[in-house]
Amino acid sequence: MTDTGPQAGAGETADAARKLRSHQWYGTEGLRSFSHRARTRQLGYLPEEHLGKPVIAILNTWSDINPCHVHLRDRAQAVKRGVWQAGGFPLEFPVSTLSETFQKPTPMLYRNMLAMETEELLRSYPVDGAVLMGGCDKSTPALLMGAASVDLPAVFVPAGPMLPGHWRNEVLGSGTDMWKYWDDKRAGLIGDCEMTELESGLARSPGHCMTMGTASTLTAAAEALGVTVPGASSIPAVDSGHDRMAAASGLRIVELVRRDRKLSDLLTQEAFDDAVTTVLGLGGSTNAVIHLIAMAGRAGVRLTLDDFDRIARTVPVLANVRPGGRTYLMEDFHFAGGLPGFLSRITDLLHLDRPTVSHDSMREQLASAQVHNDDVIRPRHNPVADEGGVAVLRGNLCPDGAVIKHIAAEPHLLKHTGPAVVFDDYKTMQRTINDPELGITADSVLVLRNSGPKGGPGMPEYGMLPIPDHLLKQGVRDMVRISDARMSGTSYGACVLHVAPESYIGGPLALVRTGDTVTLDVEARTLQLNVIDDELEQRRAAWTPPPERYERGYGALYNEQITQADTGCDFAFLAKPGKVPDPYAG
């Protein structure tokens, strides 16, 4: 058989085939198209299997060292099954895996690298649409940021939460109970035997954290944005429904290519407003603030900290899922109705006439949604909290903003003044936090600096500073803690995070001294360093910048281009507007 000229696959007309982006690689008369067809034969494919069919890239973040994604190699086969059934041609691409558990100093350092890889793979290969497979914290925003920059049809396949943990008679939430029992060990309440048992019970299956941590928060945000099939974000990773969802996503992406429904049709201002509403109503992770701002920027949508604070005042927290809630985990949330059920309770706060990957409107998508357990997904008259779970703070300590997940803090600390105890870096804090000479009391305000986007580097999850051992033994489980770092979405406590601008570049956090008093007032949305302006100016004049952390390599690029937390920590050269041409394939 001679492979020349455009050929239509099953169910495709020649005109439809010529409209495909992949046609310029496969369907023209030139030498390059001949070469592309010949090399596809080298891969073992018949002409009938791919010519004239939508080419679907499956971007898979699977790896052997990422427990959140270790099952995605199998799920990719289900996606392929769906693509083949719909008349498309699937091609799987391995891309960077961002393992929150193992990658140091933090996968946040590499989020933008995966975004770059996603963008350039989709742009440089004969791809008509994409299925994006991820879920562990940074992979969701990275994949969507890169795909939005290319603006092809795309469907996101969430990795799904792991099974609930178990230990003796306790149901465990990954991350959240890790912090809890680690503090119990430090307080002398449990010992090494119990910790060994907990190691085997905390995380029992593939999948990301099953609390409403960053992973579940961001996959829910992706579903709220309309880029997953309905209900996808909460399906447990090992449930057979997860396999079916992956296949359904493969079916759907082919239809999206045929309809030419691109990400720009979905990722609108209204969609991002609804994603923010969703995150806040779920009591979700503070990390979503940074990631949604970055994702919106790639979609050409302006989203700011003020939008989060404005929306937070209008939406109640209805998801009784740990750590913002007190009781349930993601499997409970899923069987209580999942995100469709949750959204059905806040439809008056949503933009229902916008399209999704599966429906012409969110209104249509939610038409049959139900809630099956009113304690897991609360009714409006019985919320977990009256306001959204994240507050945005301003003040002389954070002129460009800071955030706090106030529903996960002890209420008496939400208005607090105390003396600062300052740590210049995380290693120093680890080494000295239990030093009696520091005189730390329950009223102290622990301050960590040089842990932001540049100072971390990569803004690690250092923000939940440990409470000193002697206070744990007295029963203290929360203190006011302030940093320019992030905090795990599975964490809890009165932790002020994302202070901007960061101390490493001379932000006001760099000027705090041990003994200064700091006032936190969540209701007033303020964070204030109680030092007169003249004194702060003298300290600023005496401040000297630290040396650069990287002299070469990716770290040097990161240091040069990274923006601050309030603008999403994207790379400046990627976040700016501007067109990038498709490559010439002939």
C-alpha positions in Angstrom: 0.0 0.0 0.0 1.3 3.5 -0.9 0.8 6.1 1.8 0.5 9.3 -0.1 -1.9 12.1 0.3 -4.6 12.6 2.9 -6.5 9.5 3.9 -9.5 9.4 6.2 -9.8 6.9 9.0 -12.9 5.1 10.0 -15.8 7.6 10.3 -13.7 10.6 9.1 -14.2 12.4 5.8 -11.2 13.6 3.8 -12.2 17.2 4.5 -12.3 16.5 8.3 -8.9 14.8 8.1 -7.4 17.8 6.3 -8.6 20.1 9.2 -6.7 18.1 11.7 -3.5 19.7 13.0 -1.7 16.3 12.5 -2.5 16.5 8.8 0.5 18.7 8.1 2.7 15.9 9.4 0.9 12.9 7.8 -1.3 14.0 5.0 0.6 16.1 2.4 2.5 15.1 -0.7 6.0 16.2 0.4 9.1 14.3 1.4 8.6 15.1 5.1 5.1 13.5 5.2 6.5 10.5 3.4 9.1 10.2 6.1 6.6 10.6 8.9 4.4 7.9 7.5 7.4 5.6 7.0 8.6 6.1 10.5 5.1 5.4 11.8 5.3 2.1 9.9 8.5 1.6 11.7 6.6 1.8 14.9 4.4 -1.0 13.7 1.2 0.8 12.8 -0.9 0.2 9.7 -2.1 3.2 7.7 -5.7 2.4 8.6 -4.8 2.7 12.3 -3.8 6.4 12.1 -4.1 8.2 8.8 -6.8 10.8 8.9 -7.7 10.1 12.5 -7.3 12.5 15.5 -4.0 12.0 17.1 -4.3 12.1 20.8 -1.3 12.6 23.1 -1.5 10.9 26.5 0.8 12.8 28.8 1.6 10.4 31.6 3.3 11.3 34.9 3.7 7.7 36.0 6.9 6.6 37.6 8.1 3.9 40.0 8.9 6.4 42.7 5.7 8.3 42.7 3.2 6.4 44.8 0.4 8.9 43.8 0.8 7.9 40.2 2.2 4.4 40.2 -1.1 3.1 38.8 -1.2 5.5 35.9 0.7 3.2 33.6 -2.3 0.9 33.7 -4.8 3.8 33.4 -3.1 4.9 30.3 -4.2 1.7 28.7 -7.8 2.5 29.5 -7.4 5.9 28.0 -6.0 4.3 24.8 -9.0 1.9 24.8 -11.4 4.9 24.8 -9.5 6.7 22.1 -9.4 3.7 19.8 -13.1 3.1 20.4 -13.9 6.7 19.4 -11.8 6.5 16.2 -8.7 8.3 17.4 -5.1 7.4 17.4 -3.5 7.4 20.9 0.2 8.1 21.6 1.5 7.9 25.1 4.3 10.4 26.2 6.2 10.0 29.5 6.6 13.4 31.1 8.2 14.5 34.4 6.8 13.0 37.5 6.5 15.4 40.5 6.4 13.3 43.6 5.5 15.3 46.7 6.9 12.5 48.9 10.4 12.1 47.5 11.4 15.1 45.3 13.7 17.6 47.1 13.9 20.4 47.9 10.3 20.5 46.7 8.5 19.6 43.5 7.3 23.2 43.5 10.8 24.0 42.2 9.9 21.8 39.1 6.3 22.6 38.5 7.2 25.1 35.8 9.6 22.6 34.2 6.7 20.1 33.7 4.6 23.0 32.4 7.3 23.8 29.9 7.6 20.1 28.9 3.9 19.8 28.4 3.7 22.9 26.3 6.6 22.0 24.0 5.7 18.4 23.6 2.2 19.2 22.5 3.4 22.0 20.2 6.2 20.1 18.5 4.5 16.7 17.8 1.7 15.8 15.4 -1.0 16.1 18.1 -4.6 17.1 17.7 -5.7 16.8 21.4 -4.3 15.7 24.7 -5.2 13.6 27.7 -3.3 14.9 30.8 -2.7 12.3 33.5 -1.7 13.6 36.9 -2.9 14.3 40.4 -0.1 14.6 42.9 0.0 18.3 44.0 2.0 20.1 41.4 1.3 17.9 38.4 -2.3 19.1 38.0 -1.4 22.8 37.6 1.7 22.0 35.6 -0.1 20.0 33.0 -2.9 22.4 32.7 -0.6 25.4 32.6 1.4 23.9 29.7 -1.7 22.7 27.8 -3.4 26.1 28.2 -0.4 27.8 26.6 -0.8 25.5 23.5 -4.6 25.7 23.5 -5.5 22.3 22.0 -8.5 20.3 23.1 -7.6 18.5 26.3 -9.1 16.4 29.1 -7.6 15.9 32.5 -7.5 12.5 34.1 -7.1 12.8 37.9 -4.9 10.1 39.6 -7.6 9.7 42.3 -7.3 9.5 46.1 -5.8 6.4 47.8 -7.8 4.2 50.1 -8.3 5.4 53.7 -5.6 4.5 56.1 -6.1 2.2 59.1 -4.3 1.7 62.4 -5.7 -0.4 65.2 -9.2 1.1 65.6 -8.4 4.4 63.8 -9.2 5.6 60.3 -6.2 7.6 59.2 -5.9 10.5 56.8 -2.5 10.6 55.0 -0.5 13.6 55.9 -3.0 14.9 58.4 -2.5 12.0 60.8 1.2 11.8 60.0 1.5 15.3 61.6 -0.8 14.4 64.5 1.0 11.2 65.5 4.4 12.6 65.0 3.6 15.3 67.5 2.2 12.6 69.8 5.5 10.7 69.6 7.4 13.9 70.4 5.1 14.5 73.3 5.8 11.0 74.6 2.3 9.7 74.1 3.3 6.9 71.7 6.6 5.1 71.0 8.5 3.4 68.2 6.3 0.3 68.1 3.3 2.4 67.4 5.1 4.5 64.8 6.3 1.3 63.0 2.6 0.1 62.8 1.6 3.5 61.5 4.2 3.3 58.7 2.3 0.4 57.3 -1.2 1.7 57.8 -1.0 5.4 56.8 -0.9 4.9 53.0 -2.5 1.7 51.8 -2.8 1.9 48.0 -1.8 3.8 45.0 -3.3 7.3 44.7 -2.8 10.7 46.1 -3.6 11.9 49.7 -7.2 11.0 50.6 -7.7 14.1 52.7 -8.7 17.4 51.3 -5.1 18.2 50.8 -3.5 19.9 47.8 -4.0 17.0 45.5 -7.7 16.5 46.1 -8.2 20.3 46.2 -6.6 20.8 42.8 -8.2 17.9 41.0 -11.5 19.2 42.3 -10.6 22.6 40.9 -9.9 21.0 37.6 -13.3 19.4 37.6 -14.9 22.7 38.5 -13.0 24.3 35.6 -14.8 21.8 33.4 -11.7 19.9 32.1 -12.5 16.5 33.5 -15.5 14.2 32.9 -18.1 14.6 35.6 -17.3 13.2 39.0 -13.7 12.3 38.0 -11.8 14.1 40.8 -13.0 11.9 43.8 -13.0 8.4 42.3 -10.6 6.3 44.5 -7.5 5.4 42.5 -8.0 1.6 42.9 -11.8 1.6 42.2 -12.9 0.0 38.9 -14.7 3.2 38.3 -11.4 4.9 37.9 -10.6 2.7 35.0 -14.0 3.4 33.4 -13.4 7.2 33.9 -10.1 6.9 32.1 -11.7 5.1 29.2 -14.5 7.7 29.1 -11.9 10.5 29.0 -10.3 8.8 26.0 -13.7 8.6 24.3 -14.4 12.3 25.1 -11.1 13.8 23.8 -11.7 12.5 20.3 -15.1 14.1 20.3 -13.6 17.4 21.5 -11.1 17.4 18.7 -13.9 16.8 16.2 -15.8 19.7 17.7 -12.7 21.8 18.0 -13.5 22.6 21.6 -10.2 24.0 22.9 -9.1 24.7 26.4 -9.6 28.5 25.8 -13.3 27.7 25.3 -13.3 26.3 28.9 -10.8 28.2 30.9 -12.6 31.5 31.1 -12.9 34.1 33.8 -16.2 32.6 34.9 -14.6 29.1 35.1 -11.8 30.4 37.3 -14.2 32.2 39.6 -16.1 28.9 40.0 -12.9 27.0 40.7 -12.0 29.5 43.5 -15.6 29.2 44.9 -15.2 25.4 44.8 -11.8 25.4 46.5 -13.0 27.7 49.3 -16.3 25.8 49.8 -14.3 22.6 50.1 -12.1 24.0 52.8 -9.3 23.2 50.4 -5.5 23.7 50.5 -3.9 27.1 50.6 -1.6 25.9 47.8 -4.5 26.2 45.4 -4.2 30.0 45.7 -0.8 30.0 44.1 -1.6 27.4 41.5 -5.0 28.8 40.3 -3.4 32.2 39.9 -0.7 30.7 37.7 -3.2 28.6 35.7 -5.4 31.6 35.1 -2.4 33.6 33.9 -1.6 31.0 31.3 -5.2 31.1 30.1 -5.1 34.9 29.8 -7.4 35.4 32.8 -6.5 37.8 35.6 -6.9 36.2 39.0 -5.6 37.9 42.2 -5.5 37.4 46.0 -8.3 39.9 46.3 -10.6 37.6 44.2 -10.0 34.8 46.7 -10.8 37.0 49.7 -13.9 38.5 48.0 -15.3 35.0 47.1 -14.3 33.6 50.5 -16.8 36.0 52.1 -19.7 34.6 50.0 -19.3 30.8 50.1 -19.7 28.5 53.1 -17.5 25.5 53.8 -19.8 22.4 53.1 -17.3 19.6 52.8 -16.8 17.8 56.1 -13.5 16.3 55.0 -10.3 16.4 56.9 -8.3 18.5 57.7 -10.7 21.5 57.3 -13.6 19.2 58.3 -13.4 17.0 61.3 -14.5 13.6 60.2 -14.5 12.2 56.7 -12.0 11.3 53.9 -12.2 11.5 50.1 -13.8 8.0 49.6 -16.7 9.2 51.8 -16.9 12.4 49.8 -17.1 10.4 46.6 -19.9 8.2 47.6 -21.8 11.1 49.2 -22.1 12.6 45.7 -18.6 13.8 44.8 -18.0 17.2 43.3 -21.2 17.1 41.3 -23.2 16.7 44.5 -21.2 19.4 46.3 -21.6 21.8 43.4 -25.4 21.1 43.3 -25.5 22.8 46.7 -23.9 26.1 45.6 -25.4 26.5 42.1 -26.5 30.1 43.0 -22.8 30.9 43.4 -21.7 29.4 40.0 -21.7 30.4 36.4 -23.9 27.6 35.0 -24.0 28.5 31.3 -20.3 27.9 30.6 -19.2 24.7 28.7 -17.3 21.8 30.0 -15.5 18.9 28.2 -18.6 16.7 28.6 -21.6 19.2 28.3 -22.6 22.4 26.6 -23.2 23.9 30.0 -22.4 23.3 33.6 -26.1 23.6 34.3 -26.7 20.5 32.1 -23.8 18.7 33.8 -25.2 19.2 37.2 -28.8 18.5 36.3 -28.9 15.0 37.9 -26.4 15.6 40.7 -27.4 14.5 44.2 -26.0 14.4 47.7 -26.4 11.1 49.6 -25.0 12.0 53.0 -25.7 15.3 54.5 -23.0 15.0 57.1 -20.2 14.6 54.5 -21.5 17.3 52.1 -23.4 19.6 54.4 -26.5 21.5 53.5 -26.3 25.3 53.4 -28.1 25.7 56.7 -25.5 23.5 58.5 -22.1 24.4 57.2 -18.7 23.3 58.5 -17.9 27.0 58.5 -19.8 30.1 57.5 -17.1 31.5 55.2 -14.6 30.0 52.8 -11.7 28.2 54.3 -8.9 30.5 53.3 -8.4 34.2 54.3 -6.1 36.7 52.6 -4.1 39.0 55.0 -2.5 42.4 54.4 -0.4 44.6 56.5 3.1 46.0 56.9 4.5 42.4 57.2 2.9 41.3 54.0 2.2 44.3 51.7 1.6 42.0 48.8 -0.5 39.5 50.8 -0.3 36.3 52.8 -2.8 33.5 53.4 -4.1 31.4 56.3 -6.3 28.4 56.3 -8.2 29.7 59.4 -10.8 26.9 59.6 -7.9 24.5 60.4 -6.6 26.7 63.3 -7.5 26.8 66.9 -10.1 29.7 67.2 -8.4 31.5 70.1 -5.4 32.2 67.9 -7.3 33.9 65.1 -6.8 37.2 66.9 -3.4 37.1 68.7 -0.5 39.3 69.6 2.8 37.8 70.7 6.5 38.2 70.7 8.4 36.9 67.6 11.0 34.2 67.7 12.8 34.4 64.4 14.6 31.6 62.5 16.7 32.6 59.5 16.3 29.2 57.7 14.7 25.8 58.1 17.8 23.9 59.1 18.5 26.4 61.9 14.9 26.1 63.0 15.2 22.3 63.1 18.4 22.4 65.1 17.3 25.0 67.7 13.5 24.8 68.1 13.8 22.9 71.4 16.5 25.1 72.8 15.3 26.4 76.2 17.4 29.6 75.8 14.9 30.7 73.1 12.2 31.1 75.8 9.4 30.0 73.5 6.0 30.0 75.1 2.5 29.2 73.8 2.0 33.0 73.2 5.2 33.2 71.0 4.9 33.8 67.3 7.3 31.6 65.4 8.8 33.3 62.3 10.6 31.4 59.5 12.2 33.3 56.7 14.3 32.6 53.6 11.8 29.8 52.6 10.0 31.5 49.8 10.1 31.1 46.0 13.8 32.1 45.7 14.8 31.6 49.3 13.6 28.0 49.8 14.4 27.5 47.0 11.1 26.6 45.5 9.0 27.6 48.4 9.0 24.2 50.3 6.3 23.1 52.6 8.1 24.4 55.7 5.2 26.6 56.9 3.9 24.2 59.6 6.7 24.9 61.9 7.0 22.3 64.7 5.8 23.2 68.2 8.7 22.8 70.7 8.7 19.5 72.5 8.2 21.1 76.0 5.0 22.8 74.8 3.7 19.6 73.2 4.2 17.8 76.5 2.1 20.6 78.2 -0.7 19.9 75.7 -0.1 22.8 73.3 -1.1 21.7 69.8 -1.2 25.1 67.9 0.7 28.3 67.8 0.8 31.3 65.4 3.5 30.6 62.8 4.5 32.9 60.0 6.6 32.3 57.0 7.1 32.9 53.3 6.9 29.2 52.7 4.0 27.0 51.8 2.3 24.3 53.9 1.1 20.9 53.0 -2.6 20.9 52.2 -3.0 18.0 54.7 -1.7 20.2 57.5 -3.5 22.3 60.1 -2.8 25.1 62.5 -2.6 28.9 62.7 0.0 29.1 60.0 0.4 32.3 58.0 1.9 31.4 54.7 3.1 32.8 51.3 4.2 36.2 52.9 5.0 38.4 49.9 7.3 39.8 49.0 9.6 37.1 50.4 12.4 37.8 52.9 15.1 36.5 50.5 14.6 39.5 48.2 14.2 42.0 51.1 10.6 41.8 51.9 9.5 43.0 55.4 9.8 39.5 56.8 13.6 40.0 56.5 13.4 42.9 59.0 11.7 41.1 61.9 13.8 40.6 65.0 13.2 38.2 67.9 11.2 40.1 70.6 9.2 42.2 68.1 5.5 41.8 68.7 3.3 40.7 65.8 -0.5 41.0 65.6 -2.6 38.5 63.6 -6.3 39.5 63.2 -8.0 37.1 60.8 -11.4 38.8 61.0 -9.8 42.1 60.1 -7.6 40.3 57.5 -4.5 42.0 58.9 -0.9 40.9 59.8 1.1 43.6 61.5 4.6 44.0 62.7 4.4 46.4 65.7 7.6 48.3 64.9 7.6 52.0 64.0 8.3 52.9 60.4 11.5 54.8 61.1 13.0 51.7 62.8 12.0 49.5 59.9 13.6 51.9 57.5 16.9 51.7 59.5 16.7 47.9 59.4 16.0 48.0 55.7 19.0 50.2 55.0 21.3 47.8 57.0 19.9 44.6 55.2 22.2 42.9 52.7 20.9 40.4 50.2 22.0 36.8 50.5 24.2 35.2 47.8 22.5 33.6 44.8 21.7 29.9 45.4 22.5 28.7 41.9 25.4 29.5 39.6 24.2 27.4 36.6 21.6 24.9 35.4 17.9 24.8 35.8 18.2 26.4 39.2 19.8 29.5 37.7 17.0 29.8 35.2 14.5 29.3 38.0 16.1 32.0 40.1 16.1 34.4 37.2 12.6 34.0 36.1 10.4 33.0 39.1 7.7 35.4 40.2 6.4 35.9 43.8 3.7 33.9 45.5 1.0 36.6 45.0 1.3 36.3 41.2 1.5 32.5 41.0 5.3 31.6 41.1 5.3 31.2 37.3 8.3 32.0 35.2 8.1 35.5 33.9 8.9 34.6 30.3 6.2 31.9 30.3 3.5 34.0 32.1 3.8 37.0 29.8 1.3 37.3 26.8 2.4 36.6 23.3 2.0 34.2 20.5 4.1 31.2 19.7 3.7 29.8 16.1 3.0 26.2 15.4 6.1 24.5 13.9 6.2 24.0 10.1 6.1 20.3 9.6 6.6 20.1 5.8 
